[in-house]
Amino acid sequence: MQALGFALSSELHPPHELVRLAQQAERGGFDFAMISDHYHPWVSAQGQSPFVWSVLGAIAASTERLRLGTAVTCPLIRIHPAVIAQAAATTAALFDGRFMLGLGAGENLNEHILGDRWPPPAQRQEMLVEALEILRLLWSGETVSYDGAYYEVDEARLFSLPKAPPEILLAASGPQAAELAAETCDGLIGVAPDASLVKAFDESSDGTNPKYGQVTLAWGETEAAARRTFAELWPQSGLKGNLKWETKTLDLMEDGAAVLTEEQIVGKTPCGPDPEAHLEEIRTFEDAGYTHIVLHQIGRDHEGFFRFVEEELRPRL
């Protein structure tokens, strides 16, 4: 493992709390943080979903060392890639080299809100290729016109640019997306310890690009309490297949999760105060080939979690 990061879960925290947690992560020695970009939370019990670009500006002004990335932004439907290009360029300028743009193909839950049709997976990948082309073109500082199958840009130019374009990371859950990440982006984001995914990414690149693995866990004073909290706040984790990406509304997401037991929701997620349980999960991501580990804590006591990382986890990593 080259670096340890902290996940800023926009679904669980109001904007000022996300800024405070980023500051605390910096003080606590984390190398970087990743922040989710949603229009809705997964379920209403999570309770939040601020506009990520406003929060990023506040974090840029409130931190000095911490690197920040989106995990992940969808540049396909809800926001046009030309607007994402401007938002990311401004954010990268504010962070002065500390910002990474994490991209993904999105979820129906967030992308349907303007009445647009939710495309099938293959089409979303094609749209992502065009979006990446538009981002790169606009970050050149030149006047850009683009006439693609899915997007048009008419004589647009970005004037506020960072010293260098931000790194682009791409979230992938299958080999085709991993190969796209290797061919068009600077790094990979994954949420499962899938060695075949990392292998596909490395084989399509020179093998040296960073791989960010998000490890979801639930620290708590007791295992039973942590499991209850996880089941309450993160029930969508028990949904199988493509349900999380294809489900349109919070009501449907909650209906799907309502029939799940605590065991089905929690699964193998490490819960509670035992550092070995969490370390075992982290090691599965390291063994799969991830170079950067992101700790995604599901719980309410973040002060306790930061103490746990400093006193129990970090000495053993």
Long-range contacts (C-beta under 8 A, 24 or more apart in sequence): 1-282, 1-286, 1-290, 1-291, 1-292, 1-293, 1-317, 2-210, 2-291, 2-292, 3-31, 3-32, 3-291, 3-292, 3-293, 4-30, 4-31, 4-292, 4-293, 4-295, 4-314, 4-317, 5-30, 5-31, 5-32, 5-33, 5-34, 5-212, 5-292, 5-293, 5-294, 5-295, 6-30, 6-32, 6-33, 6-34, 6-294, 6-295, 6-297, 7-33, 7-34, 7-35, 7-36, 7-71, 7-214, 7-294, 7-295, 7-296, 7-297, 8-33, 8-34, 8-35, 8-36, 9-36, 9-46, 9-296, 9-297, 9-298, 10-35, 10-36, 10-37, 10-38, 10-48, 10-49, 10-50, 10-52, 10-55, 11-36, 11-38, 11-41, 11-42, 11-46, 11-47, 11-48, 11-49, 12-41, 12-46, 12-47, 12-48, 12-233, 12-298, 13-48, 14-48, 14-50, 15-50, 15-54, 15-55, 15-58, 16-58, 18-50, 18-55, 18-59, 19-55, 19-58, 19-59, 19-62, 21-302, 22-59, 22-62, 22-63, 22-66, 22-68, 23-62, 23-63, 24-302, 24-306, 25-66, 25-306, 26-63, 26-64, 26-65, 26-66, 28-306, 28-309, 28-310, 29-310, 29-314, 30-66, 31-66, 31-67, 31-292, 32-66, 32-67, 32-68, 32-69, 32-100, 32-292, 32-294, 33-66, 33-67, 33-68, 33-69, 34-68, 34-69, 34-70, 34-71, 34-102, 34-189, 34-212, 34-214, 34-294, 35-59, 35-68, 35-69, 35-70, 35-71, 36-70, 36-71, 36-72, 37-70, 37-71, 37-72, 37-73, 37-74, 38-109, 38-110, 39-78, 39-109, 39-110, 39-113, 40-109, 40-110, 40-250, 41-250, 42-109, 42-234, 42-236, 42-244, 42-250, 42-253, 43-235, 43-236, 43-250, 43-253, 43-254, 43-257, 44-250, 44-254, 45-232, 45-233, 45-235, 46-233, 46-234, 53-87, 53-91, 56-91, 56-94, 56-95, 56-99, 57-90, 57-91, 57-94, 60-91, 60-94, 60-95, 60-98, 60-99, 61-94, 63-98, 65-98, 66-98, 67-95, 67-98, 67-99, 67-100, 68-95, 68-98, 68-99, 68-100, 69-99, 69-100, 69-101, 69-102, 69-167, 69-169, 69-212, 70-100, 70-101, 70-102, 70-103, 71-102, 71-169, 71-171, 71-189, 71-212, 71-214, 71-294, 72-102, 72-103, 72-104, 72-169, 72-171, 72-189, 73-101, 73-102, 73-103, 73-104, 74-103, 74-104, 74-105, 74-106, 74-107, 74-110, 74-111, 75-103, 75-128, 75-131, 75-135, 76-105, 76-106, 76-111, 76-119, 76-124, 76-127, 76-128, 76-131, 77-106, 77-111, 77-112, 77-114, 77-116, 77-118, 77-119, 78-106, 78-110, 78-111, 78-113, 78-114, 80-151, 81-130, 81-131, 81-132, 81-134, 81-135, 81-151, 82-134, 82-138, 82-151, 82-153, 82-156, 84-131, 84-135, 85-134, 85-135, 85-138, 85-139, 85-158, 86-138, 86-158, 86-160, 88-135, 88-166, 89-138, 89-139, 89-158, 89-160, 89-161, 89-162, 89-165, 89-166, 90-160, 91-166, 92-162, 92-165, 92-166, 93-160, 93-161, 93-162, 93-163, 95-162, 96-162, 96-163, 97-162, 97-163, 97-164, 99-162, 99-166, 100-166, 100-167, 100-168, 100-169, 100-187, 101-135, 101-166, 101-167, 101-168, 101-169, 102-168, 102-169, 102-170, 102-171, 102-189, 102-212, 103-128, 103-131, 103-132, 103-168, 103-169, 103-170, 103-171, 103-185, 104-170, 104-171, 104-189, 105-171, 105-177, 105-245, 106-245, 107-244, 107-245, 107-246, 107-247, 108-245, 108-246, 108-247, 108-248, 109-244, 109-247, 109-248, 109-249, 109-250, 109-253, 112-248, 118-246, 118-248, 121-242, 125-176, 125-177, 125-180, 126-150, 127-151, 128-170, 128-180, 129-180, 129-184, 132-168, 132-184, 132-185, 135-168, 136-165, 139-165, 169-210, 169-212, 172-197, 172-201, 173-197, 175-200, 178-204, 179-204, 182-209, 186-210, 187-211, 187-212, 188-212, 189-213, 189-214, 190-214, 190-290, 191-216, 193-281, 193-284, 193-285, 193-287, 193-288, 193-290, 194-288, 195-287, 195-288, 195-289, 197-288, 198-288, 198-289, 198-290, 199-289, 202-289, 210-291, 210-292, 211-289, 211-290, 211-291, 211-292, 212-290, 212-291, 212-292, 212-293, 212-294, 213-285, 213-288, 213-290, 213-292, 213-293, 213-294, 214-294, 214-296, 215-278, 215-281, 215-282, 215-285, 215-293, 215-294, 215-295, 215-296, 216-269, 216-296, 216-298, 217-269, 217-270, 217-271, 217-278, 217-281, 217-295, 217-296, 217-297, 217-298, 218-266, 218-269, 218-270, 218-271, 218-272, 218-297, 218-298, 218-299, 219-271, 219-272, 219-273, 219-278, 219-297, 219-299, 219-301, 219-304, 219-305, 219-308, 220-271, 220-272, 220-273, 220-299, 220-301, 220-304, 221-273, 221-301, 221-304, 222-272, 222-273, 223-271, 223-272, 223-273, 223-274, 224-272, 225-272, 226-271, 226-272, 226-273, 226-299, 227-262, 227-266, 227-271, 227-272, 228-262, 229-298, 229-299, 229-300, 230-265, 230-266, 230-269, 230-271, 230-298, 230-299, 231-262, 231-265, 231-266, 233-298, 233-299, 234-265, 234-298, 235-260, 235-265, 237-265, 237-267, 237-269, 238-264, 238-265, 238-266, 238-267, 269-298, 273-308, 275-308, 275-312, 275-313, 275-316, 278-313, 279-313, 279-316, 279-317, 282-317
